Amino acid sequence: MTDDPISVLVCDDQGLIRAGYVTIFAAQPDLAVVGEAGDGRAAVELARRLRPDVVVMDVRMPVRNGIEATRLLAGPDVADPVKVLVVTTFNLDEYVYEALRAGASGFLLKDTPPAELVAGVRTIAAGEALLAPAVTRRLIGRFGSRLRAAAPDPDGPLAALTDREREVLNLVAAGLSNAEIATAMVISHETVKTYVSRILTKLDLRDRVQAVVFAHRIGLVTACD
């Protein structure tokens, strides 16, 4: 167990917003801002050099947008991906979808309260990446069929899961938090975390967000509004 603070790289083209993030994070004893970037190209360069625990990434930036920067840092072809939290003023499902496809570990709006922003950074740094359940459910409803369009053979990877693990994966894909899954299955929060960890390992997935996308791509669950 290390006491080192969570290192954060702040990427936004607006100086005032960057300054606000730095102030918020600096007030937390367990967070440390290691750099700032005002455009997507600089974000990629700094992230690759500094290797922060979490990159807080704006969507609309000059030179290279945040989605493309995220893809270069955390996409499926990246050997050693960085964890990216996408933050934007634009509450559009398409941005959420593209951010997840690019490898983002989370998605928040800029009007998110500071406490929730800080909690989001901590959650992603801990490897328990997730979207707010409401956002996940809406995303599933609108883009579920597209997520399943390039479906791989479901029999191979799913065969490695136990019935209980499949049940947990279904609930994760439906947008339930660990606490909600624990309540639904009448098990402890720690047991849920253990199941999720096993699922990610067996399916060779990086985080919870990838598990959601995976489950819908293979048609394990059905999109709903």
DRENNUMAR-739452 format. One line per 2 residues: number of its first residue (from 0); their letters; for each residue x, y, z of N, C-alpha, C, CB. Coordinates in steps of 0.02 Angstrom, whole numbers. Each point is the difference from the previous one (the first is absolute). Glycine has a CB too. Layout:
N
NUM = A = X Y Z X Y Z X Y Z X Y Z; ...
//
This chain:
225
0 = MT = 43 -60 0 -43 60 0 44 62 0 -92 -62 62; 82 106 -108 41 60 -4 -39 61 23 64 -51 -95
2 = DD = -27 99 124 -30 62 23 10 56 -51 17 -36 118; 12 20 -175 12 51 -51 -67 27 -24 108 -55 -35
4 = PI = -112 121 24 -63 29 -25 -15 -22 -71 17 99 74; -80 -96 -92 -21 -16 -68 22 57 -46 -100 -68 42
6 = SV = 140 53 -92 24 52 -45 -51 13 -55 119 -33 24; -132 97 -37 -52 20 -48 28 49 -51 -87 -17 88
8 = LV = 72 5 -151 16 46 -54 -65 33 -22 100 -69 -38; -102 136 39 -60 37 -17 5 26 -72 -16 33 121
10 = CD = -32 -50 -163 1 19 -71 -64 36 -19 75 -98 -25; -69 163 12 -58 41 -20 28 62 -34 -73 -44 95
12 = DQ = 39 66 -148 26 58 -37 -15 67 34 -13 -67 -104; -29 66 154 -17 62 36 40 5 65 -115 -2 -50
14 = GL = 156 54 53 44 9 58 -36 5 66 77 56 -76; -134 -23 77 -37 7 62 -26 -67 25 -33 116 -35
16 = IR = 11 -158 -11 -24 -66 20 58 -43 26 -93 8 -85; 150 -5 51 58 -37 24 19 23 70 41 -13 -118
18 = AG = -42 79 128 17 27 66 -49 -24 53 51 101 -55; -115 -104 36 -50 -25 47 12 -72 20 -81 79 -50
20 = YV = 97 -121 0 14 -69 15 61 -7 46 -49 -32 -111; 101 70 95 61 -3 40 -15 19 72 69 28 -101
22 = TI = -110 24 111 -18 22 67 -39 -55 37 -3 119 -40; -45 -150 5 -40 -53 30 43 -59 20 -98 36 -68
24 = FA = 141 -58 23 42 -58 14 53 15 52 -20 -40 -116; 48 100 114 53 18 48 -26 2 72 55 66 -90
26 = AQ = -120 -58 98 -29 2 67 -7 -70 30 -61 104 -32; 74 -155 -8 -6 -69 23 68 -29 17 -104 -15 -70
28 = PD = 114 -10 130 66 -25 19 23 -61 -39 -23 44 111; -25 -79 -142 18 -61 -36 5 10 -75 -55 -65 90
30 = LA = 49 128 -114 6 14 -71 56 50 -13 -123 -22 -14; 156 15 -43 55 46 -19 -2 12 -75 71 -40 97
32 = VV = -78 103 -117 1 18 -71 72 2 -23 -108 66 10; 125 -107 -60 69 -5 -23 12 38 -65 7 -110 56
34 = GE = -62 135 -87 8 37 -62 -66 26 -26 98 -69 -26; -93 115 -23 -59 29 -32 13 3 -75 -29 68 103
36 = AG = -25 -77 -142 5 4 -73 -60 39 -27 64 -109 -6; -50 151 -44 -53 42 -29 -25 -24 -67 48 93 61
38 = DG = -19 -147 -87 -24 -28 -63 13 -76 0 21 109 -61; -54 -143 15 4 -73 -1 69 -28 -14 -116 2 -36
40 = RA = 154 31 -7 67 -25 -14 45 4 61 -14 35 -119; 11 23 153 39 8 61 -22 -50 54 16 122 -27
42 = AV = -82 -136 28 -25 -48 49 31 -69 -10 -108 64 5; 111 -85 -68 29 -65 -15 74 -2 17 -84 -16 -91
44 = EL = 120 68 72 72 3 13 15 -1 75 15 64 -107; -52 -23 145 12 3 72 -20 -65 34 -19 123 -4
46 = AR = -37 -152 -16 -22 -62 31 50 -57 -11 -119 37 -15; 146 -40 -45 49 -52 -15 65 10 39 -51 -12 -114
48 = RL = 68 75 125 62 15 36 -8 -6 76 33 75 -93; -89 -49 119 -9 3 72 -32 -63 29 -11 122 -12
50 = RP = -26 -159 -29 -35 -61 22 -42 13 63 91 -69 -50; -138 116 47 -42 13 59 -47 -58 14 6 123 -25
52 = DV = -31 -125 85 -49 -53 18 -66 12 -36 55 -14 112; -73 78 -120 -63 17 -34 10 62 -42 -66 -50 94
54 = VV = 40 49 -155 -1 59 -43 -72 26 -2 98 -43 -71; -107 106 91 -66 32 -4 -2 36 -67 -11 14 127
56 = MD = -31 -38 -173 2 21 -70 -64 34 -24 77 -95 -20; -69 156 -7 -56 34 -31 -12 -30 -70 25 108 66
58 = VR = -86 -103 -91 -15 -27 -66 21 48 -55 -95 -64 49; 73 126 -45 13 48 -53 63 40 15 -124 7 -25
60 = MP = 178 -26 -9 63 36 8 32 10 -69 17 -49 116; 25 100 -123 33 12 -64 55 -50 -15 -27 120 13
62 = VR = 52 -118 -74 55 -42 -26 -22 -73 -5 83 79 51; -105 -108 5 -27 -68 0 -54 -3 53 111 -51 -39
64 = NG = -171 27 21 -54 0 49 10 -53 54 -78 43 -89; 39 -37 142 9 -44 57 -15 -73 -14 -28 95 69
66 = IE = -18 -109 -115 -16 -69 -17 60 -33 -34 -122 29 -12; 151 6 -36 58 -27 -35 60 -7 47 -41 51 -107
68 = AT = 50 -1 151 54 -4 49 -10 -60 46 15 125 -5; -76 -136 25 -16 -58 42 15 -65 -36 -88 67 58
70 = RL = 71 -71 -122 13 -60 -39 75 -15 -3 -104 22 -67; 144 30 60 72 -9 -4 31 -21 67 2 84 -92
72 = LA = -36 -67 146 26 -15 67 -29 -64 30 16 121 16; -78 -137 -35 -34 -55 34 -38 -46 -47 -9 73 98
74 = GP = 18 -65 -163 -37 -40 -48 19 -73 0 -9 101 -68; -27 -142 31 11 -72 0 69 -21 -26 -120 -12 -15
76 = DV = 152 55 -24 66 -18 -27 58 25 43 -51 3 -112; 35 29 169 52 28 43 24 -54 48 -50 116 -9
78 = AD = 116 -129 8 28 -54 41 -2 15 74 73 -29 -96; -61 91 114 2 20 70 -45 61 10 118 -46 14
80 = PV = -184 35 -13 -47 56 0 0 41 64 -69 -67 -76; 50 130 68 -8 45 56 -75 4 15 105 67 -31
82 = KV = -123 -58 94 -70 7 19 -23 71 -14 13 -90 88; -68 96 -124 -25 66 -21 -71 12 25 73 -5 -101
84 = LV = -82 62 133 -67 23 19 -19 57 -46 18 -35 122; -67 23 -164 -23 52 -47 -50 45 34 19 -78 -98
86 = VT = -7 144 95 -44 49 30 -18 51 -54 52 -17 115; -117 30 -123 -21 45 -53 -62 39 20 49 -78 -84
88 = TF = -61 133 51 -61 39 10 -57 -28 -42 68 102 24; -51 -147 -70 -50 -24 -48 -29 -67 23 60 60 -92
90 = NL = -122 -59 113 -34 -59 25 -33 -37 -59 -19 55 113; 60 -80 -158 -25 -34 -59 20 -73 3 7 106 -68
92 = DE = -56 -150 57 15 -71 2 54 -20 -49 -117 -20 34; 120 53 -91 50 -17 -50 71 10 28 -80 32 -91
94 = YV = 89 21 130 66 11 30 17 -55 50 -15 124 -15; -35 -145 54 12 -54 48 20 -63 -37 -84 50 80
96 = YE = 47 -66 -132 14 -60 -39 70 1 -30 -122 -9 -26; 139 66 -5 65 5 -32 56 -1 52 -52 65 -94
98 = AL = 40 -34 152 51 0 53 14 -71 24 -37 115 34; -16 -155 -26 9 -69 22 35 -41 -53 -103 10 70
100 = RA = 84 0 -132 33 -35 -55 74 17 -3 -108 1 -63; 124 61 83 70 22 -2 40 -26 59 -38 102 -60
102 = GA = 5 -130 109 35 -30 56 -6 38 66 77 -43 -82; -120 94 85 -9 37 61 -26 -44 56 -21 103 -66
104 = SG = 43 -88 127 -23 -39 58 -58 33 36 116 -42 12; -137 100 -35 -56 34 31 -20 63 -38 36 -46 110
106 = FL = -94 72 -94 -27 58 -36 -40 42 50 -3 -64 -111; 22 128 118 -36 45 44 -13 66 -36 52 -54 101
108 = LK = -102 91 -78 -13 67 -26 37 51 42 -113 -36 -42; 128 93 11 38 51 35 -39 33 57 61 20 -106
110 = DT = -127 -27 105 -39 27 55 -8 -50 57 -61 72 -82; 98 -127 78 1 -48 55 29 34 62 13 -96 -81
112 = PP = -44 88 139 27 29 61 72 -21 13 -116 2 48; 157 42 -20 70 -17 13 11 -66 37 22 121 2
114 = AE = -64 -134 47 8 -62 39 -9 -62 -45 -42 59 102; -4 -55 -150 -11 -56 -45 58 -7 -50 -125 15 12
116 = LV = 152 41 -33 58 -1 -45 59 -34 35 -40 105 -57; 52 -85 119 55 -30 39 -12 -74 10 19 109 58
118 = AG = -81 -127 -42 -17 -71 10 10 -39 -65 -83 32 89; 67 0 -146 9 -33 -64 73 -15 -14 -101 57 -41
120 = VR = 144 -10 57 72 -10 -10 25 -58 44 15 122 -28; -37 -122 90 21 -53 46 -26 -68 -23 0 82 94
122 = TI = -61 -84 -118 -30 -63 -23 39 -28 -59 -112 39 40; 128 3 -87 36 -23 -60 71 -20 18 -69 75 -71
124 = AA = 101 -37 115 69 -17 21 2 -68 34 26 122 13; -81 -139 22 -4 -64 36 -16 -59 -46 -36 63 100
126 = GE = 25 -48 -164 -15 -53 -48 -72 -23 1 116 -35 13; -160 74 17 -71 -18 3 -40 47 -45 14 -44 117
128 = AL = 13 55 -176 -30 48 -47 -73 -17 -14 112 19 -50; -153 33 49 -70 -10 -17 -31 66 -20 -7 -96 80
130 = LA = -50 91 -112 -40 58 -16 -56 5 51 27 -9 -124; -54 68 132 -60 7 41 -53 -46 -28 28 120 31
132 = PA = -61 -159 11 -50 -48 -25 -51 31 -48 14 -61 105; -36 122 -91 -50 31 -45 29 12 -69 -53 55 99
134 = VT = 116 -35 -103 33 11 -64 9 -66 -36 59 102 45; -39 -154 -8 10 -66 -30 -65 -26 -30 91 -23 82
136 = RR = -146 29 -45 -63 -27 -24 -23 37 -62 -30 -32 116; 39 98 -117 -21 39 -58 43 -17 -61 -40 93 75
138 = LI = 105 -101 -63 46 -19 -53 -19 -67 -30 91 65 56; -107 -112 -12 -20 -67 -22 -63 5 -43 51 -51 103
140 = GR = -99 90 -80 -63 6 -36 9 27 -70 -56 16 108; 101 32 -116 7 32 -65 50 -36 -46 -28 107 55
142 = FG = 81 -134 -25 54 -27 -42 11 -75 9 52 111 6; -96 -144 31 11 -71 13 7 -41 -63 -64 15 103
144 = SR = 22 -3 -153 5 -39 -62 65 12 -36 -124 3 -10; 149 60 13 63 15 -34 58 -34 37 -47 110 -41
146 = LR = 43 -112 107 52 -32 38 6 -74 -17 -18 82 92; -38 -113 -113 0 -71 -16 16 -13 -73 -82 -17 91
148 = AA = 91 70 -130 7 -9 -73 60 -42 -20 -55 110 -12; 111 -102 46 60 -36 -18 13 -57 50 47 104 -53
150 = AP = -98 -140 70 3 -50 53 49 -56 -15 -118 28 27; 162 -43 22 43 -58 -6 -40 -63 19 103 70 25
152 = DP = -74 -128 -33 -32 -62 20 -9 0 76 49 -62 -99; -111 59 124 -11 5 72 18 -64 39 -88 81 -26
154 = DG = 92 -137 -8 9 -62 35 70 -6 32 -81 -52 -79; 132 76 45 68 -7 25 11 33 67 37 -5 -115
156 = PL = -38 71 118 15 34 63 -52 -12 54 58 86 -66; -121 -89 48 -52 -9 50 2 -69 32 -71 80 -62
158 = AA = 99 -128 26 4 -68 27 44 -2 63 -17 -45 -115; 61 95 122 45 1 58 -35 25 63 94 19 -78
160 = LT = -153 12 70 -35 28 57 -47 -51 32 7 112 -53; -12 -109 119 -49 -40 36 -69 32 -8 88 -40 83
162 = DR = -140 3 -65 -68 28 -5 -5 63 43 -47 -114 -21; 77 113 79 -3 57 46 37 60 -30 -6 -78 98
164 = ER = 62 65 -131 37 54 -32 -39 30 -58 107 -54 35; -141 12 -72 -42 25 -55 -56 45 27 26 -104 -68
166 = EV = -53 84 125 -53 39 31 27 69 20 -55 -105 42; 114 106 -14 31 64 19 13 42 -63 52 -53 102
168 = LN = -26 22 -153 15 36 -62 -64 31 -29 96 -77 -23; -150 40 25 -64 26 -23 -20 63 38 -35 -115 -31
170 = LV = 44 115 96 -19 56 41 47 60 -10 -48 -80 84; 112 65 -94 48 54 -16 -20 33 -65 92 -62 61
172 = AA = -108 21 -111 -19 26 -66 -65 39 2 60 -95 -51; -103 80 99 -63 36 7 9 67 35 -59 -109 4
174 = GL = 121 124 17 14 65 30 -4 1 76 -42 49 -103; 38 -107 136 -4 -1 72 69 11 31 -99 -76 -7
176 = SN = 101 112 62 61 10 38 14 -63 41 -19 125 5; 79 -130 24 15 -58 43 -49 -6 57 121 12 -30
178 = AE = -139 45 60 -47 -2 56 -68 -26 -22 60 97 53; -83 -76 -112 -64 -23 -25 2 -75 -17 -23 115 -46
180 = IA = 80 -137 19 8 -71 -16 -1 -41 65 66 28 -104; -33 -3 155 2 -35 64 -70 -8 28 114 45 22
182 = TA = -154 7 -28 -69 -3 25 -42 -49 -41 10 119 39; -3 -115 -105 -39 -43 -44 16 -74 9 -4 94 -81
184 = MV = 68 -109 94 21 -70 6 4 -24 72 62 15 -106; -74 32 152 3 -15 72 69 -28 18 -125 -22 2
186 = IS = 176 59 -22 68 -17 18 35 63 23 3 -96 -83; 58 89 109 35 58 26 32 41 -57 22 -62 106
188 = HE = -7 125 -91 33 44 -48 67 -28 -21 -59 99 50; 97 -127 -1 66 -28 -14 -6 -61 -46 41 41 110
190 = TV = -94 -80 -102 -10 -58 -43 -13 22 -72 -45 -65 97; 7 119 -104 -13 27 -67 66 21 -32 -116 38 35
192 = KT = 157 -2 2 65 23 -26 42 -59 -22 -5 100 75; 3 -155 -37 38 -59 -18 -26 -30 -65 22 -23 122
194 = YV = -88 19 -129 -30 -26 -62 21 43 -60 -98 -46 66; 92 112 -58 17 45 -55 73 -8 -19 -88 81 39
196 = SR = 132 -86 10 71 -9 -14 13 -65 -38 27 65 104; -61 -118 -85 8 -64 -35 -25 4 -72 -12 -60 109
198 = IL = -44 94 -118 -29 8 -67 49 38 -45 -116 0 48; 144 54 -23 47 40 -40 62 -41 -18 -41 104 56
200 = TK = 65 -144 -8 59 -42 -13 -15 -54 -52 40 22 117; -96 -56 -108 -17 -55 -46 -14 24 -71 -46 -62 97
202 = LD = 17 121 -103 -18 26 -66 54 46 -29 -120 -8 33; 174 16 6 56 42 -22 -24 72 -15 58 -103 -47
204 = LR = -96 130 93 -26 68 -7 35 45 50 -112 -44 -39; 122 107 20 38 46 42 -40 26 59 63 32 -101
206 = DR = -127 -19 91 -39 30 54 -74 -13 -11 88 89 15; -128 -60 30 -72 -11 0 -34 26 -62 4 6 123
208 = VQ = 20 51 -149 -29 28 -60 8 -48 -59 24 116 42; 34 -146 -48 11 -48 -54 -47 -60 9 120 36 -10
210 = AV = -134 -54 72 -46 -56 13 -70 16 -25 68 -33 100; -90 96 -90 -66 21 -24 -3 -5 -76 -13 77 99
212 = VF = 63 -49 -132 2 -1 -73 3 -72 -26 57 111 -1; -16 -152 33 7 -70 -20 -67 -37 4 119 1 39
214 = AH = -153 7 17 -62 -36 10 -52 17 -52 24 -2 121; -25 64 -142 -50 21 -51 23 -18 -70 -36 92 75
216 = RI = 100 -91 -87 24 -19 -67 -15 -72 -15 90 85 10; -86 -129 40 -12 -71 -13 -73 -19 9 116 -24 36
218 = GL = -159 73 -19 -70 -14 7 -18 -38 63 -5 -1 -122; 49 5 173 -15 -33 64 -61 29 32 120 -25 15
220 = VT = -129 91 -23 -59 34 25 -32 37 -56 50 11 115; -113 7 -107 -38 34 -52 -6 74 14 -63 -105 -22
222 = AC = 75 146 -28 -7 72 9 -71 17 18 91 20 -82; -98 28 126 -66 22 21 1 74 13 -26 -113 50
224 = D = -30 146 -54 -3 72 12 -3 14 75 -58 16 -111
//
